[in-house]
Amino acid sequence: QLEVVESGGGLVQPGGSLRLSCALNGFTLDYYVIGWFRQAPGKEREAVSCISSSSKYTMYADSVKGRFTISRDNAKTTVSLQMNSLKPEDTAVYYCAVRRPSLSPVCLLAADEYPYWGQGTQVTVSS
């Protein structure tokens, strides 16, 4: 069983930035497919971004395109979600989701593609 751990959430003012990180306890994230999802109170879970096994392919929800960037660090120990120009509507619990390495060149923004999930980290955007 893979243990997924998110970090980096917090309170930030509108227009500010936060960087979320995802790691696997006891494993590197090399070639794992990673997705970020979020859920705001009273709303359905929403896909945010994903990165493929090779890290060559990324996807973003329209609501975050141009503001969020997903990346895998050189040591392959973490995948980060850099969030800039944050808006109050970005307030949610953010979850990292993991899928074992895949030959597919792409990743999918579909929750059922990811069997391993973290506990989530709260992001609050408020003045």
Beta strands, then each sheet from edge to edge (+ up, - down):
strand 1: 4-7
strand 2: 10-12
strand 3: 18-24
strand 4: 33-39
strand 5: 46-51
strand 6: 58-60
strand 7: 68-72
strand 8: 79-83
strand 9: 92-99
strand 10: 116-117
strand 11: 121-125
sheet 1: 1+ 3- 8+ 7-
sheet 2: 2+ 11+ 9- 4+ 5- 6+
sheet 3: 2+ 11+ 9- 10+
end
